[in-house]
Amino acid sequence: MTSHTIVELLGDGISGELSAAVHAVAAALPCRLQFLPVDLSQAAREQFGESLYDRAEALMRQHPASLKYPTATTGESPNKVLRERLEFAVIHRPVVTIPTIPTNFTKSIDIDIVRIGTGGTYEDSGRRVGHDVAVSLRVIERVPSMHAARFAFELARQRKGSVVSASKYTIQRETDGLFEECCAKVAADFPDVKHRKELFDSMLAGIIMNPDRYQVIVTPNEYGDFLSDMCCGLIGSIALGDSASYSFDLHSGQVVAAMFDPAGGTAPDIAGTDRANPFAAILALSNLLRFINEPEAARRLRAALLGCLAAGEKTRDVGGSLGTVDFTRAVIRRMGTH
């Protein structure tokens, strides 16, 4: 049995229940995962400050795969701090319609959202100019734009789909123009992958009207943030989405660190009540397994997750009746049959 060391970044709210679900599933895998926990909860951050991030960064650089649970954003965003420290240039969020999940959207989607993990308006919190004016800088950098574009085109080649680069290039001519310039440059290296650029606001309407026209979308930081939540809403719940962040070697372009996490929040109102949906956290674990070269374990786990939903074994938030613990047990039972 192969063994892997995984950095586990604990958080707030339902984080403990999600971690318990992941550990229960991990114990049933055909490989061994050794978890190295780092407590990034609000209480721990207030007590230990920057030294906590120092420990997390050191471990994440030593061990390239990490799993993170939701953390409260109070004064600072732990996600943003980790992105900056680890230089996570690309965030990948796959969103796919899951049969049996009730939605307000009648069509099916299967979209990989590739988001630049740095820059945009998130790079600068802004400042006041006098009493009535506030300004912030918007930053687009060439290197992370190139990483995101290449990641998107390689993904599209794997799934035999097309790439849409989306921004406001007609208005933000310099910033979004640089992003589109990078996408066009990378596109030249992938002549077998169709590419088109679309204005971001127009694309939102396009997804809702004709979702089958979109396979892989690459976009700047804040645009990708908005888009990911919208698409998760279209499939029925943010609790069904997971995310992966990647850092790259500057010279080789190879991934040197990857962090996997559920897309949802801390949900403090249901913490400790056995009502948290661990689907996205377990799905994030499945994608982590694929990253550490355990494809069969990843396949079995993903098949078990989807098999549960197909059979109506779901948590309450997506139309089922199971609690966190019982849903986790159902996934483990199905892992033995796939």
MIVOMAR-852872 format. One record per residue (C-alpha): residue number from 1; x, z, y; residue in one letter. Coordinates in nm, 3 decimals, always signed. Layout:
% residues N
{node NUM,{X,Z,Y},'a'} ...
//
This chain:
% residues 338
{node 1,{+0.000,+0.000,+0.000},'m'} {node 2,{+0.148,-0.107,+0.333},'t'} {node 3,{+0.168,+0.147,+0.615},'s'} {node 4,{+0.136,+0.098,+0.991},'h'} {node 5,{+0.174,+0.331,+1.288},'t'} {node 6,{-0.105,+0.305,+1.547},'i'} {node 7,{-0.107,+0.472,+1.887},'v'} {node 8,{-0.451,+0.629,+1.941},'e'} {node 9,{-0.555,+0.685,+2.303},'l'} {node 10,{-0.830,+0.946,+2.314},'l'} {node 11,{-1.077,+0.970,+2.600},'g'} {node 12,{-1.396,+1.128,+2.728},'d'} {node 13,{-1.764,+1.150,+2.637},'g'} {node 14,{-1.830,+0.982,+2.302},'i'} {node 15,{-1.459,+0.921,+2.245},'s'} {node 16,{-1.432,+1.195,+1.982},'g'} {node 17,{-1.721,+1.057,+1.778},'e'} {node 18,{-1.580,+0.704,+1.793},'l'} {node 19,{-1.241,+0.833,+1.682},'s'} {node 20,{-1.399,+1.019,+1.388},'a'} {node 21,{-1.578,+0.699,+1.282},'a'} {node 22,{-1.256,+0.496,+1.303},'v'} {node 23,{-1.063,+0.754,+1.099},'h'} {node 24,{-1.333,+0.759,+0.832},'a'} {node 25,{-1.323,+0.379,+0.804},'v'} {node 26,{-0.942,+0.372,+0.811},'a'} {node 27,{-0.928,+0.607,+0.514},'a'} {node 28,{-1.118,+0.348,+0.308},'a'} {node 29,{-0.892,+0.054,+0.397},'l'} {node 30,{-0.652,-0.112,+0.151},'p'} {node 31,{-0.365,-0.028,+0.387},'c'} {node 32,{-0.248,+0.302,+0.537},'r'} {node 33,{-0.279,+0.369,+0.911},'l'} {node 34,{-0.087,+0.656,+1.065},'q'} {node 35,{-0.239,+0.749,+1.401},'f'} {node 36,{-0.029,+0.892,+1.685},'l'} {node 37,{-0.282,+1.055,+1.923},'p'} {node 38,{-0.244,+1.079,+2.300},'v'} {node 39,{-0.517,+1.268,+2.486},'d'} {node 40,{-0.610,+1.070,+2.797},'l'} {node 41,{-0.926,+1.269,+2.868},'s'} {node 42,{-0.997,+1.373,+3.225},'q'} {node 43,{-0.910,+1.735,+3.149},'a'} {node 44,{-0.573,+1.638,+2.998},'a'} {node 45,{-0.494,+1.406,+3.288},'r'} {node 46,{-0.569,+1.681,+3.537},'e'} {node 47,{-0.345,+1.922,+3.348},'q'} {node 48,{-0.046,+1.701,+3.267},'f'} {node 49,{-0.060,+1.423,+3.528},'g'} {node 50,{+0.191,+1.140,+3.510},'e'} {node 51,{+0.378,+1.289,+3.215},'s'} {node 52,{+0.080,+1.204,+2.997},'l'} {node 53,{+0.103,+0.837,+3.092},'y'} {node 54,{+0.479,+0.853,+3.037},'d'} {node 55,{+0.419,+0.964,+2.677},'r'} {node 56,{+0.151,+0.700,+2.620},'a'} {node 57,{+0.371,+0.424,+2.760},'e'} {node 58,{+0.674,+0.529,+2.554},'a'} {node 59,{+0.474,+0.530,+2.231},'l'} {node 60,{+0.299,+0.200,+2.309},'m'} {node 61,{+0.634,+0.032,+2.372},'r'} {node 62,{+0.773,+0.173,+2.047},'q'} {node 63,{+0.466,+0.081,+1.839},'h'} {node 64,{+0.308,-0.250,+1.947},'p'} {node 65,{-0.051,-0.181,+1.830},'a'} {node 66,{-0.274,+0.079,+1.994},'s'} {node 67,{-0.641,+0.170,+1.984},'l'} {node 68,{-0.810,+0.315,+2.293},'k'} {node 69,{-1.145,+0.486,+2.341},'y'} {node 70,{-1.350,+0.508,+2.664},'p'} {node 71,{-1.205,+0.717,+2.945},'t'} {node 72,{-1.374,+0.846,+3.260},'a'} {node 73,{-1.266,+0.684,+3.586},'t'} {node 74,{-1.236,+0.973,+3.832},'t'} {node 75,{-0.995,+0.902,+4.112},'g'} {node 76,{-0.799,+0.665,+3.891},'e'} {node 77,{-0.873,+0.424,+3.609},'s'} {node 78,{-0.665,+0.496,+3.298},'p'} {node 79,{-0.726,+0.136,+3.192},'n'} {node 80,{-0.574,+0.012,+3.519},'k'} {node 81,{-0.279,+0.251,+3.492},'v'} {node 82,{-0.201,+0.135,+3.137},'l'} {node 83,{-0.240,-0.232,+3.234},'r'} {node 84,{+0.012,-0.189,+3.513},'e'} {node 85,{+0.260,+0.018,+3.314},'r'} {node 86,{+0.251,-0.201,+3.002},'l'} {node 87,{+0.209,-0.521,+3.205},'e'} {node 88,{-0.095,-0.634,+3.011},'f'} {node 89,{-0.126,-0.988,+3.141},'a'} {node 90,{-0.421,-1.100,+2.927},'v'} {node 91,{-0.748,-0.938,+2.825},'i'} {node 92,{-0.948,-1.108,+2.547},'h'} {node 93,{-1.316,-1.035,+2.491},'r'} {node 94,{-1.498,-1.227,+2.217},'p'} {node 95,{-1.878,-1.222,+2.251},'v'} {node 96,{-2.102,-1.360,+1.976},'v'} {node 97,{-2.474,-1.338,+1.905},'t'} {node 98,{-2.549,-1.111,+1.609},'i'} {node 99,{-2.863,-1.181,+1.404},'p'} {node 100,{-3.116,-0.894,+1.389},'t'} {node 101,{-3.007,-0.751,+1.726},'i'} {node 102,{-3.300,-0.770,+1.973},'p'} {node 103,{-3.215,-0.941,+2.303},'t'} {node 104,{-3.388,-1.078,+2.612},'n'} {node 105,{-3.199,-1.405,+2.562},'f'} {node 106,{-3.338,-1.663,+2.322},'t'} {node 107,{-3.026,-1.875,+2.270},'k'} {node 108,{-2.708,-1.800,+2.077},'s'} {node 109,{-2.362,-1.766,+2.227},'i'} {node 110,{-2.015,-1.764,+2.074},'d'} {node 111,{-1.769,-1.735,+2.361},'i'} {node 112,{-1.412,-1.608,+2.385},'d'} {node 113,{-1.351,-1.474,+2.734},'i'} {node 114,{-0.985,-1.471,+2.836},'v'} {node 115,{-0.921,-1.278,+3.155},'r'} {node 116,{-0.604,-1.233,+3.354},'i'} {node 117,{-0.535,-0.862,+3.320},'g'} {node 118,{-0.371,-0.812,+3.658},'t'} {node 119,{-0.421,-0.915,+4.018},'g'} {node 120,{-0.736,-1.039,+4.183},'g'} {node 121,{-0.901,-0.795,+4.420},'t'} {node 122,{-0.833,-0.511,+4.174},'y'} {node 123,{-0.467,-0.511,+4.273},'e'} {node 124,{-0.540,-0.359,+4.615},'d'} {node 125,{-0.791,-0.081,+4.684},'s'} {node 126,{-0.807,-0.198,+5.045},'g'} {node 127,{-0.784,-0.026,+5.381},'r'} {node 128,{-0.996,+0.039,+5.687},'r'} {node 129,{-0.921,-0.143,+6.012},'v'} {node 130,{-1.083,+0.064,+6.278},'g'} {node 131,{-1.432,+0.202,+6.221},'h'} {node 132,{-1.630,-0.107,+6.122},'d'} {node 133,{-1.394,-0.326,+5.919},'v'} {node 134,{-1.242,-0.292,+5.570},'a'} {node 135,{-1.004,-0.543,+5.411},'v'} {node 136,{-0.823,-0.589,+5.079},'s'} {node 137,{-0.568,-0.839,+4.955},'l'} {node 138,{-0.638,-1.071,+4.664},'r'} {node 139,{-0.336,-1.147,+4.446},'v'} {node 140,{-0.297,-1.427,+4.191},'i'} {node 141,{+0.042,-1.457,+4.017},'e'} {node 142,{+0.181,-1.757,+3.834},'r'} {node 143,{+0.327,-1.580,+3.527},'v'} {node 144,{+0.013,-1.392,+3.411},'p'} {node 145,{-0.194,-1.701,+3.492},'s'} {node 146,{+0.027,-1.907,+3.262},'m'} {node 147,{+0.007,-1.644,+2.988},'h'} {node 148,{-0.373,-1.633,+3.010},'a'} {node 149,{-0.404,-2.011,+3.011},'a'} {node 150,{-0.175,-2.053,+2.711},'r'} {node 151,{-0.357,-1.778,+2.521},'f'} {node 152,{-0.688,-1.954,+2.593},'a'} {node 153,{-0.568,-2.297,+2.483},'f'} {node 154,{-0.413,-2.163,+2.162},'e'} {node 155,{-0.738,-1.983,+2.087},'l'} {node 156,{-0.941,-2.298,+2.154},'a'} {node 157,{-0.713,-2.499,+1.925},'r'} {node 158,{-0.766,-2.243,+1.646},'q'} {node 159,{-1.145,-2.260,+1.676},'r'} {node 160,{-1.148,-2.635,+1.749},'k'} {node 161,{-1.327,-2.582,+2.077},'g'} {node 162,{-1.276,-2.653,+2.446},'s'} {node 163,{-1.143,-2.452,+2.740},'v'} {node 164,{-1.325,-2.396,+3.068},'v'} {node 165,{-1.118,-2.253,+3.353},'s'} {node 166,{-1.354,-2.086,+3.600},'a'} {node 167,{-1.287,-1.971,+3.955},'s'} {node 168,{-1.388,-2.034,+4.316},'k'} {node 169,{-1.117,-2.292,+4.375},'y'} {node 170,{-1.310,-2.475,+4.649},'t'} {node 171,{-1.323,-2.159,+4.864},'i'} {node 172,{-1.026,-1.949,+4.753},'q'} {node 173,{-0.801,-2.252,+4.781},'r'} {node 174,{-0.465,-2.075,+4.762},'e'} {node 175,{-0.531,-1.794,+4.510},'t'} {node 176,{-0.777,-1.965,+4.277},'d'} {node 177,{-0.601,-2.292,+4.345},'g'} {node 178,{-0.280,-2.146,+4.199},'l'} {node 179,{-0.472,-2.025,+3.894},'f'} {node 180,{-0.624,-2.369,+3.833},'e'} {node 181,{-0.283,-2.529,+3.886},'e'} {node 182,{-0.144,-2.312,+3.603},'c'} {node 183,{-0.436,-2.401,+3.376},'c'} {node 184,{-0.383,-2.772,+3.437},'a'} {node 185,{-0.011,-2.740,+3.362},'k'} {node 186,{-0.076,-2.565,+3.030},'v'} {node 187,{-0.352,-2.813,+2.945},'a'} {node 188,{-0.092,-3.090,+2.948},'a'} {node 189,{+0.075,-2.921,+2.648},'d'} {node 190,{-0.253,-2.926,+2.452},'f'} {node 191,{-0.374,-3.288,+2.456},'p'} {node 192,{-0.598,-3.217,+2.155},'d'} {node 193,{-0.796,-2.948,+2.343},'v'} {node 194,{-1.059,-3.056,+2.593},'k'} {node 195,{-1.040,-2.882,+2.930},'h'} {node 196,{-1.259,-2.877,+3.237},'r'} {node 197,{-1.274,-2.652,+3.540},'k'} {node 198,{-1.598,-2.512,+3.679},'e'} {node 199,{-1.694,-2.305,+3.979},'l'} {node 200,{-1.750,-1.952,+3.855},'f'} {node 201,{-2.099,-1.903,+3.999},'d'} {node 202,{-2.215,-2.241,+3.866},'s'} {node 203,{-2.072,-2.154,+3.525},'m'} {node 204,{-2.282,-1.836,+3.505},'l'} {node 205,{-2.595,-2.046,+3.534},'a'} {node 206,{-2.447,-2.296,+3.287},'g'} {node 207,{-2.394,-2.028,+3.023},'i'} {node 208,{-2.754,-1.912,+3.049},'i'} {node 209,{-2.898,-2.265,+3.042},'m'} {node 210,{-2.658,-2.434,+2.798},'n'} {node 211,{-2.446,-2.171,+2.619},'p'} {node 212,{-2.336,-2.418,+2.349},'d'} {node 213,{-2.116,-2.596,+2.610},'r'} {node 214,{-1.883,-2.294,+2.627},'y'} {node 215,{-1.632,-2.185,+2.364},'q'} {node 216,{-1.328,-2.043,+2.545},'v'} {node 217,{-1.338,-1.942,+2.912},'i'} {node 218,{-1.028,-1.839,+3.106},'v'} {node 219,{-1.067,-1.679,+3.446},'t'} {node 220,{-0.902,-1.443,+3.699},'p'} {node 221,{-0.924,-1.067,+3.671},'n'} {node 222,{-1.245,-0.952,+3.840},'e'} {node 223,{-1.437,-1.267,+3.742},'y'} {node 224,{-1.360,-1.197,+3.377},'g'} {node 225,{-1.472,-0.837,+3.417},'d'} {node 226,{-1.814,-0.947,+3.550},'f'} {node 227,{-1.847,-1.224,+3.293},'l'} {node 228,{-1.770,-0.999,+2.995},'s'} {node 229,{-2.043,-0.750,+3.080},'d'} {node 230,{-2.296,-1.025,+3.146},'m'} {node 231,{-2.228,-1.191,+2.811},'c'} {node 232,{-2.247,-0.859,+2.625},'c'} {node 233,{-2.586,-0.808,+2.791},'g'} {node 234,{-2.696,-1.148,+2.664},'l'} {node 235,{-2.623,-1.047,+2.303},'i'} {node 236,{-2.813,-0.722,+2.338},'g'} {node 237,{-2.571,-0.443,+2.429},'s'} {node 238,{-2.231,-0.370,+2.581},'i'} {node 239,{-2.188,-0.143,+2.276},'a'} {node 240,{-2.146,-0.462,+2.067},'l'} {node 241,{-1.839,-0.587,+2.255},'g'} {node 242,{-1.473,-0.512,+2.199},'d'} {node 243,{-1.163,-0.599,+2.396},'s'} {node 244,{-0.792,-0.663,+2.341},'a'} {node 245,{-0.514,-0.648,+2.601},'s'} {node 246,{-0.179,-0.821,+2.549},'y'} {node 247,{+0.166,-0.786,+2.702},'s'} {node 248,{+0.421,-1.065,+2.663},'f'} {node 249,{+0.798,-1.099,+2.653},'d'} {node 250,{+0.901,-1.269,+2.974},'l'} {node 251,{+1.136,-1.516,+2.804},'h'} {node 252,{+0.989,-1.591,+2.462},'s'} {node 253,{+0.621,-1.554,+2.554},'g'} {node 254,{+0.564,-1.351,+2.235},'q'} {node 255,{+0.324,-1.056,+2.233},'v'} {node 256,{+0.517,-0.727,+2.256},'v'} {node 257,{+0.225,-0.484,+2.294},'a'} {node 258,{-0.147,-0.501,+2.220},'a'} {node 259,{-0.423,-0.251,+2.296},'m'} {node 260,{-0.766,-0.276,+2.131},'f'} {node 261,{-1.074,-0.096,+2.262},'d'} {node 262,{-1.455,-0.101,+2.268},'p'} {node 263,{-1.599,-0.251,+2.584},'a'} {node 264,{-1.853,+0.026,+2.649},'g'} {node 265,{-1.820,+0.341,+2.856},'g'} {node 266,{-1.797,+0.714,+2.791},'t'} {node 267,{-2.179,+0.767,+2.768},'a'} {node 268,{-2.158,+1.141,+2.848},'p'} {node 269,{-2.538,+1.175,+2.825},'d'} {node 270,{-2.531,+1.121,+2.447},'i'} {node 271,{-2.192,+1.274,+2.365},'a'} {node 272,{-2.210,+1.510,+2.070},'g'} {node 273,{-2.563,+1.407,+1.967},'t'} {node 274,{-2.477,+1.165,+1.683},'d'} {node 275,{-2.627,+0.879,+1.885},'r'} {node 276,{-2.311,+0.688,+1.979},'a'} {node 277,{-2.282,+0.335,+1.842},'n'} {node 278,{-1.937,+0.299,+1.679},'p'} {node 279,{-1.981,-0.074,+1.611},'f'} {node 280,{-1.748,-0.194,+1.889},'a'} {node 281,{-1.482,+0.068,+1.813},'a'} {node 282,{-1.479,-0.033,+1.445},'i'} {node 283,{-1.480,-0.400,+1.546},'l'} {node 284,{-1.178,-0.329,+1.767},'a'} {node 285,{-1.012,-0.176,+1.460},'l'} {node 286,{-1.087,-0.496,+1.267},'s'} {node 287,{-0.916,-0.707,+1.533},'n'} {node 288,{-0.622,-0.465,+1.539},'l'} {node 289,{-0.586,-0.514,+1.163},'l'} {node 290,{-0.566,-0.888,+1.214},'r'} {node 291,{-0.294,-0.836,+1.477},'f'} {node 292,{-0.079,-0.622,+1.245},'i'} {node 293,{-0.102,-0.891,+0.975},'n'} {node 294,{-0.367,-0.731,+0.753},'e'} {node 295,{-0.608,-1.029,+0.750},'p'} {node 296,{-0.791,-0.935,+0.429},'e'} {node 297,{-0.861,-0.581,+0.550},'a'} {node 298,{-0.978,-0.723,+0.881},'a'} {node 299,{-1.208,-0.969,+0.707},'r'} {node 300,{-1.361,-0.708,+0.480},'r'} {node 301,{-1.423,-0.469,+0.766},'l'} {node 302,{-1.581,-0.732,+0.990},'r'} {node 303,{-1.799,-0.856,+0.701},'a'} {node 304,{-1.913,-0.499,+0.633},'a'} {node 305,{-2.004,-0.445,+0.998},'l'} {node 306,{-2.207,-0.763,+1.021},'l'} {node 307,{-2.358,-0.700,+0.678},'g'} {node 308,{-2.492,-0.366,+0.797},'c'} {node 309,{-2.661,-0.523,+1.098},'l'} {node 310,{-2.803,-0.807,+0.889},'a'} {node 311,{-2.959,-0.552,+0.653},'a'} {node 312,{-3.110,-0.353,+0.939},'g'} {node 313,{-2.859,-0.068,+0.907},'e'} {node 314,{-2.820,-0.011,+1.281},'k'} {node 315,{-2.796,+0.264,+1.537},'t'} {node 316,{-3.090,+0.348,+1.762},'r'} {node 317,{-2.959,+0.171,+2.072},'d'} {node 318,{-2.986,-0.169,+1.901},'v'} {node 319,{-3.320,-0.119,+1.727},'g'} {node 320,{-3.218,+0.082,+1.422},'g'} {node 321,{-3.261,+0.441,+1.312},'s'} {node 322,{-2.911,+0.550,+1.203},'l'} {node 323,{-2.689,+0.800,+1.376},'g'} {node 324,{-2.317,+0.757,+1.429},'t'} {node 325,{-2.217,+0.924,+1.102},'v'} {node 326,{-2.470,+0.744,+0.882},'d'} {node 327,{-2.384,+0.405,+1.031},'f'} {node 328,{-2.015,+0.470,+0.964},'t'} {node 329,{-2.096,+0.564,+0.604},'r'} {node 330,{-2.297,+0.244,+0.564},'a'} {node 331,{-2.000,+0.036,+0.683},'v'} {node 332,{-1.768,+0.211,+0.437},'i'} {node 333,{-2.010,+0.152,+0.148},'r'} {node 334,{-2.029,-0.220,+0.230},'r'} {node 335,{-1.651,-0.254,+0.255},'m'} {node 336,{-1.634,-0.212,-0.119},'g'} {node 337,{-1.860,-0.512,-0.178},'t'} {node 338,{-1.683,-0.770,+0.045},'h'} 
//
